Amino acid sequence: MVRLIAGLVGLFFSGMLLISFVTGAYTAVTEPATPTVESRFHKHPKKVSFKHDGPFGHYDKAQLQRGLKVYAEVCSACHSLNQIAFRNFEDLGYSEDEVKAIAKGWKTEVPSINPETGEPATRPGLPSDKIPAPFANETAARAANNNALPPDLSLMTKARHNGTAYVYSLLTGYQPVPASLPKENRPGTGLHYNPYFANLNLAMAPPLTGDDQVTFDDGTKATKEQMAKDVAAFLTWTAEPKMEARKTAGWASLVFLIIFTALTYLSYRTIWADKKH
C-alpha cells in the first residue's frame, strides 16, 4: 500500500513537472519576450587573446608591468586596489629594491598616525602596505565623481563574465550615441555612452584618451588598444595571482590520475590473470 501511494505521488509530481515544461515552452514560442533597449544596444565583449588564456597559458610579466604602469598613472586616480600589497609586485618580476622604490614613490601616501601627537597623518608606502586608496572614504569618492562610486578593481575580472575581455572592451568601447537610441536611454549629465556596459550609460569618462598617455619602460608603443590590453591583463593577475600555480597543479593531478589508473588496470590484469571465468 505504501509503495502504491509513493508511486502515485511520484507520478503526480512528474506529471506536474511535464505540464509546467510544456506550458513554459508554449508560452516562450507564442509570446516571446519583448527585447529591451539595453539588450538591443548592449554588446558582448570583443574577442581578444592573451598569453594567459587556455590550460597552458602563463602570464607575460612584461605585459603585467606595463599594465601596472597604466593602473598607477591612469586608473589609480579613481579606483582602489585594496587586495594587493606592494610586495606582491615581486611576482611581476620586480626586485626587492624596485618594489621599495615603487611603494615609496606611489602618488598616494599611506594613512598613518603621528606618533608624537596621535593625530592622523600619512607616510610613504612600505612593501608590506596595501595599495592606498585614492580617496579617504566613500563620501569623498562620490563627491569627486559626480556621486558615482568607483569600484575597487582587485577582483573586477572575476566579478564580470569574460572579465579580461570585458575590461579591454569597456576601455576601448566608448562611442558616439547612436541616433536610434531612445531619448529616455540617452546619457544624461556626467554620463557617457558605452555599449559594453550593462545599462549603456557609464559615469566614468574615457580614461584612455589617446596614444602615448603613458611611457612604457620596455619601449612598447603605448597605443590606446595596447594600454587597455595591458591593464586588462594586469587586473586579471590581481584577481588570480596564483593562476599559473593552479594550472600547474591541475596538470600534475591529471598526470597522476592517468598513471594511477594505468597501474590499477595492470594490477587488476595481474591479479586475475590465472583465474578462470
C-alpha positions as CSV (number, residue, x, y, z in Angstrom):
1,M,0.0,0.0,0.0
2,V,2.8,2.4,0.9
3,R,4.6,1.6,-2.4
4,L,1.4,2.3,-4.3
5,I,0.9,5.7,-2.6
6,A,4.6,6.6,-3.1
7,G,4.3,5.7,-6.8
8,L,1.2,7.8,-7.2
9,V,2.8,10.8,-5.5
10,G,5.8,10.5,-7.8
11,L,3.6,10.1,-10.8
12,F,1.7,13.2,-9.8
13,F,4.8,15.4,-9.4
14,S,6.3,14.1,-12.6
15,G,3.1,15.0,-14.4
16,M,3.1,18.5,-12.9
17,L,6.7,19.0,-14.0
18,L,5.9,17.8,-17.5
19,I,2.9,20.1,-17.7
20,S,4.9,23.1,-16.4
21,F,7.6,22.4,-19.0
22,V,5.2,22.1,-21.9
23,T,3.3,25.3,-20.8
24,G,6.5,27.3,-20.4
25,A,7.8,26.2,-23.9
26,Y,4.4,27.1,-25.5
27,T,4.4,30.5,-23.8
28,A,8.0,31.1,-25.0
29,V,7.1,30.3,-28.6
30,T,3.8,32.1,-28.7
31,E,4.6,35.1,-26.5
32,P,8.3,35.9,-27.0
33,A,9.8,38.4,-24.5
34,T,10.0,41.9,-25.9
35,P,13.6,42.9,-26.2
36,T,14.7,45.8,-24.0
37,V,16.6,48.8,-25.2
38,E,19.7,47.5,-23.3
39,S,19.5,44.1,-25.0
40,R,19.3,45.7,-28.4
41,F,22.2,48.0,-28.0
42,H,24.4,46.2,-25.4
43,K,27.4,44.4,-27.0
44,H,29.3,41.3,-25.8
45,P,33.0,41.7,-25.0
46,K,35.3,41.9,-28.0
47,K,37.4,38.9,-29.0
48,V,40.9,39.5,-27.7
49,S,43.6,36.9,-26.9
50,F,46.2,36.9,-24.0
51,K,49.2,34.7,-23.3
52,H,47.5,33.5,-20.1
53,D,44.5,32.1,-21.9
54,G,43.9,28.4,-22.1
55,P,45.0,25.5,-19.9
56,F,48.7,26.0,-20.9
57,G,48.6,29.8,-20.6
58,H,51.0,31.8,-18.5
59,Y,51.3,35.5,-17.5
60,D,53.5,37.7,-19.6
61,K,55.4,39.6,-16.9
62,A,56.4,42.4,-19.3
63,Q,52.8,42.9,-20.1
64,L,51.8,42.9,-16.4
65,Q,54.5,45.5,-15.6
66,R,53.1,47.7,-18.4
67,G,49.6,47.1,-17.0
68,L,50.7,48.2,-13.6
69,K,52.0,51.4,-15.1
70,V,48.7,52.1,-16.8
71,Y,46.9,51.4,-13.5
72,A,49.3,53.6,-11.5
73,E,49.3,56.6,-13.9
74,V,45.6,56.4,-15.1
75,C,43.3,54.2,-13.2
76,S,44.6,54.8,-9.6
77,A,43.3,58.3,-9.7
78,C,39.8,57.0,-9.0
79,H,39.9,53.2,-8.5
80,S,41.4,51.4,-5.5
81,L,43.2,48.1,-5.5
82,N,42.8,47.1,-1.8
83,Q,43.5,43.4,-2.1
84,I,47.1,43.9,-3.3
85,A,50.2,44.8,-1.3
86,F,53.3,46.5,-2.8
87,R,55.3,43.4,-2.0
88,N,53.1,41.3,-4.4
89,F,54.7,43.2,-7.3
90,E,57.8,41.0,-6.9
91,D,55.6,38.3,-8.7
92,L,55.7,40.6,-11.7
93,G,59.5,40.4,-11.9
94,Y,60.5,43.4,-9.8
95,S,63.4,43.1,-7.4
96,E,63.0,43.9,-3.7
97,D,64.7,47.3,-4.2
98,E,62.4,48.1,-7.1
99,V,59.4,47.3,-5.0
100,K,60.6,49.5,-2.2
101,A,61.0,52.3,-4.7
102,I,57.5,51.8,-6.2
103,A,56.0,51.8,-2.7
104,K,57.9,55.0,-1.6
105,G,57.1,56.8,-4.8
106,W,53.4,56.0,-5.0
107,K,51.4,59.2,-5.6
108,T,49.0,58.5,-2.7
109,E,50.7,58.1,0.7
110,V,49.6,55.5,3.3
111,P,47.3,56.7,6.1
112,S,49.1,56.6,9.4
113,I,49.2,58.2,12.9
114,N,51.7,60.8,14.0
115,P,53.5,59.1,17.0
116,E,54.2,62.4,18.7
117,T,50.7,64.0,18.5
118,G,48.4,61.0,17.9
119,E,46.8,62.8,15.0
120,P,46.0,61.2,11.7
121,A,48.9,61.6,9.2
122,T,50.3,60.0,6.1
123,R,53.7,58.4,5.3
124,P,55.4,57.0,2.2
125,G,54.5,53.4,1.5
126,L,56.4,50.3,2.5
127,P,56.4,46.9,0.7
128,S,54.2,45.4,3.4
129,D,51.5,48.1,2.8
130,K,48.3,47.5,0.8
131,I,47.9,49.9,-2.2
132,P,46.4,53.1,-0.7
133,A,43.0,54.1,-1.9
134,P,42.8,57.4,-3.8
135,F,40.0,58.7,-1.5
136,A,39.7,58.8,2.3
137,N,36.2,57.2,2.3
138,E,33.1,56.6,0.2
139,T,31.8,60.1,0.7
140,A,35.0,61.7,-0.6
141,A,35.0,59.3,-3.6
142,R,31.4,60.1,-4.6
143,A,32.0,63.9,-4.1
144,A,34.9,63.7,-6.6
145,N,33.0,61.6,-9.1
146,N,29.6,63.1,-9.6
147,N,28.1,61.0,-6.8
148,A,29.3,57.8,-8.6
149,L,31.4,55.3,-6.5
150,P,34.4,54.0,-8.5
151,P,34.6,50.3,-7.7
152,D,37.7,48.5,-6.4
153,L,39.4,46.8,-9.2
154,S,41.2,44.0,-7.3
155,L,38.7,41.3,-8.3
156,M,37.0,43.0,-11.2
157,T,37.9,40.4,-13.9
158,K,36.4,37.7,-11.6
159,A,33.2,39.8,-11.0
160,R,32.4,40.1,-14.7
161,H,31.7,37.4,-17.3
162,N,34.7,37.1,-19.5
163,G,36.3,39.7,-17.3
164,T,39.6,40.3,-19.1
165,A,37.9,40.9,-22.4
166,Y,35.2,42.9,-20.6
167,V,37.8,45.3,-19.2
168,Y,39.5,45.7,-22.5
169,S,36.2,46.2,-24.4
170,L,35.0,48.8,-21.8
171,L,38.1,50.8,-22.0
172,T,38.1,50.9,-25.9
173,G,34.4,50.9,-26.4
174,Y,33.3,54.5,-25.8
175,Q,31.3,55.6,-28.8
176,P,29.1,58.4,-30.0
177,V,25.4,58.0,-29.0
178,P,23.5,56.1,-31.8
179,A,20.8,58.2,-33.5
180,S,18.4,55.3,-33.0
181,L,18.9,55.2,-29.2
182,P,15.6,56.3,-27.5
183,K,15.7,59.7,-25.8
184,E,15.0,58.2,-22.3
185,N,18.1,56.0,-22.6
186,R,20.5,58.6,-23.8
187,P,23.2,59.5,-21.3
188,G,22.4,62.4,-19.0
189,T,24.7,64.9,-17.5
190,G,28.0,63.4,-16.4
191,L,27.3,60.1,-18.2
192,H,29.0,58.5,-21.2
193,Y,27.7,56.1,-23.8
194,N,29.4,52.7,-23.8
195,P,27.6,49.7,-25.4
196,Y,29.8,47.2,-23.4
197,F,28.4,48.5,-20.1
198,A,25.2,46.8,-19.0
199,N,22.9,49.8,-19.0
200,L,24.8,51.6,-21.8
201,N,25.5,54.8,-19.8
202,L,28.7,54.9,-17.7
203,A,29.7,57.5,-15.2
204,M,33.4,57.0,-15.9
205,A,34.7,59.3,-18.5
206,P,37.0,57.6,-21.1
207,P,40.2,57.0,-19.1
208,L,42.3,56.3,-22.1
209,T,42.0,59.3,-24.4
210,G,44.8,58.6,-26.9
211,D,48.1,57.2,-27.7
212,D,51.3,57.8,-25.5
213,Q,49.2,58.6,-22.4
214,V,51.9,56.7,-20.5
215,T,55.5,55.8,-21.4
216,F,56.4,52.1,-21.2
217,D,59.8,51.3,-19.8
218,D,60.4,48.5,-22.3
219,G,59.8,50.8,-25.3
220,T,56.4,49.3,-26.3
221,K,54.3,51.8,-28.3
222,A,51.6,52.9,-25.9
223,T,48.6,52.9,-28.2
224,K,45.1,53.1,-26.6
225,E,44.5,49.4,-27.5
226,Q,47.8,48.4,-26.1
227,M,47.3,50.2,-22.8
228,A,43.8,48.7,-22.5
229,K,45.1,45.2,-23.2
230,D,48.0,45.5,-20.7
231,V,45.9,46.9,-17.9
232,A,43.2,44.2,-18.5
233,A,46.0,41.5,-18.2
234,F,47.2,43.2,-15.0
235,L,43.8,43.2,-13.4
236,T,43.5,39.5,-14.3
237,W,46.6,38.9,-12.3
238,T,45.3,40.9,-9.3
239,A,42.2,38.7,-9.3
240,E,44.1,35.5,-9.9
241,P,47.7,35.9,-8.8
242,K,48.1,32.1,-8.3
243,M,46.6,31.1,-11.7
244,E,49.9,29.7,-13.0
245,A,50.4,27.6,-9.9
246,R,46.8,26.4,-10.1
247,K,47.2,25.3,-13.8
248,T,50.5,23.5,-12.9
249,A,48.8,21.7,-10.0
250,G,45.9,20.7,-12.2
251,W,48.1,19.2,-14.9
252,A,50.2,17.4,-12.2
253,S,47.0,16.0,-10.7
254,L,45.8,14.9,-14.2
255,V,49.1,13.1,-14.9
256,F,49.0,11.4,-11.5
257,L,45.4,10.2,-12.1
258,I,46.3,8.8,-15.6
259,I,49.3,6.9,-14.1
260,F,47.3,5.7,-11.2
261,T,44.5,4.4,-13.5
262,A,47.1,2.6,-15.7
263,L,48.7,1.0,-12.6
264,T,45.3,0.0,-11.2
265,Y,44.3,-1.6,-14.5
266,L,47.6,-3.5,-14.8
267,S,47.3,-4.7,-11.2
268,Y,43.8,-6.0,-12.0
269,R,45.0,-7.9,-15.0
270,T,47.9,-9.4,-13.0
271,I,45.7,-10.5,-10.0
272,W,43.0,-12.0,-12.2
273,A,45.3,-13.4,-15.0
274,D,45.2,-17.0,-13.7
275,K,41.5,-17.0,-12.7
276,K,39.0,-18.9,-14.8
277,H,35.7,-17.3,-15.6
